[in-house]
Structures are given as C-alpha cells and as structure tokens.
Amino acid sequence: MRYLFFMAWYRQWFKNHEGIKAFAQQCMNWLLHSTLKLAAKLKRQNKQLAEKIKELTTELNERLLHPTINADEFPAYQGKIRSYNIILFICIIGEAFFNFFAAKALFNFNGWLAIAAQSIFAILITWVAIALFENLFFQLLHERPYKGEHKEPRNWGKLIALFIMAIGYEAFTYYICKVRGIQIEGGEGNGIIATAMMIAGMLIPIIAGYYAYEKRRYISPYKNTRRIDRLNRLIANKTNKIKTNEQRMETHFKKECEDNWAYHQEFKTYKENYNRKQGIAEENLAGHFCQTQDSFIREAIERYKKEAIQQEAITPQLIITPAQKNGHDESIKELFAH
C-alpha cells in the first residue's frame, strides 16, 4: 500500500530518469519551508526579548548606582519594614476609628450625609496627622538615611512650624474628643469613653508618625534592592527564553533533516525497484547532496544560511558549559545562535 501511495502521489518523479535527485530537491524544499517558517517566528520573538533585555539592563545599571541593602542584611531589614507596616496599619485603622466617632462632635446631624462627612474627616485628619508627625520626627531626630551619603542641614524654621502644627493638632484632637465625650456621657466629658478617645486620638498619630519616619529611612534602599532582584530575574527568564527558542529551532531543524532524509530514502528504495522493473539504468548519485545523510545535512545547512531572513545577532553573551553542548551538532547550533 505504501508503494502504491508513492507511485500515485509522486508519479512525476518515478517517470524522471533522475527522479531520486529531483525528489531530494523536493525534500530539501519541504525541509527549508518548515524550518524557515518556525525560525522566522521564533527569531522575531527573540528580537523582541532581546530589546526588552536591553531596556531592563539599562534600568538595572541605573538602579545599581543608588543605595541597596546588602544580601546578609536584607532579611533583617525586610522583617523590620514589614513590622513597621503592620504597626502603621493598626495605627491608621485605630486613629481613623476614633476620629470617625470624634467627628460626630462637628457633624452632629443624622443621615448618610453625616456618615459621609465623618468618614471623609476621619480619613483626612488621620492622613494629615501621620504625615505631620513623620516630618516632625524627620526634622527633630535628623538622622542620616540608611546608606545616605549626605545629610542636609536641619531646617529650624520648618522644625518650629511643624512643632507648632503638632501642638495645634493635639489641642484640636483634645477639643473634639472633649466635646464628643460631653455628648455621650454628659457632665464635663471626663468619663472613661472621652478619656480613652483623647489618649488614643493624641497618642496614636505620634506612634504612627515615628514608625513612618523609621520606615522612611530604609524604604528607598529596600525597594531599590527588591527591584534590582526582580530585574535580574526578568533578565534571566528572558535570556533563558531566547536560549529555549534557539534550542527549539535547532531541534526542529535536526528532526526535519532526519525525517526528510528518511522520506527520501523510502522514495529511493521504491524508485530503484521501479527502475529495475522498467529497465531504466541505475541513477548515478555520486557527488550529489543526496548521496549520504551527512552531505544531505550539509546541503540543508548551506541553503538555510543563504535563505535565512535574519542574520544579525540578537542574544546577549552567555556562558555555555561543555556539558551543555553534548549531543548538539555545532554546525546546526550556529544556525540559530543569531
């Protein structure tokens, strides 16, 4: 059945007295069509990856100029920053909660409008308070940032202004908590609820501001270190993708060579039998690329080089160990390394 299929489908090559050579040309065309189509797609993808690697490398080089946290210190500072984030989160929620209820002293009407006004007031006053005390601690303590090369001189005018605003905030917090305490408990507003709101409302922003300041000293090097690590991983992943695509092209090329050579050999067997039955002289394959498998592969490589649509190098320099080269034909590997 296989022989009949070849006779029906490739009849013109059976009729040709040099049909084996002609069919070898056809197999070569099939091989190149398949490999060039895949190579064009993957090389286009590799070019895009290489351009992205170039962008990431530029960003990486720029970030390496700025302070980073050493590898042996990174876990400790990461844990410290995470602790600061947890403390700040608790402080923000707590302060916003107390500010929401204290705001009732200012918005003492009912309805959704009152709730909206209380919510906006609570969020705004919490944000302002933490930012105020963060900057106050920055000016007051005046410590050098982590790995900071320069420390700006203390701005006394700003420090005094921040200190006055902090006193004003504390006085305002005391006032609205007092008013709210009177509304809830009556009398002079000295009950447990009013006192708790006063203490929380006045103390929490100071605590949050201090830890926000501490976090501020380390956050830039911390974020820069994490970004550098992510950039290195992105570059490595994209570089590996390029090598994977090159390996895929190489494997595909070798498979197509083997498959088309096997297909040609099958045709050759049927053609030689056909020639003997028809009394046709044996075809001379000496010197033709289809004489041996090695010559067939060499011809495929040469034709690929001539017809490949992209010859420019698009991959970064990589170190390939001898162990990684085992089992790979260097002449084929070179086709897809650019």
Secondary structure by P-SEA (a helix, b strand, c coil): caaaaaaaaacccccccaaaaaaaaaaaaaaaaaaaaaaaaaaaaaaaaaaaaaaaaaaaaaaaacccccccaaaaaaaaaaaaaaaaaaaaaaaaaaaaaaaccccccccaaaaaaaaaaaaaaaaaaaaaaaaaaaaaaccccccccccccccaaaaaaaaaaaaaaaaaaaaaaaaaaaaacccccccaaaaaaaaaaacaaaaaaaaaaaaaacaaaaaaaaaaaaaaaaaaaaaaaaaaaaaaaaaaaaaaaaaaaaaaaaaaaaaaaaaaaaccccccccccccccaaaaaaaaaaaaaaccccccccccbbbbcccccccccaaaaaaccc
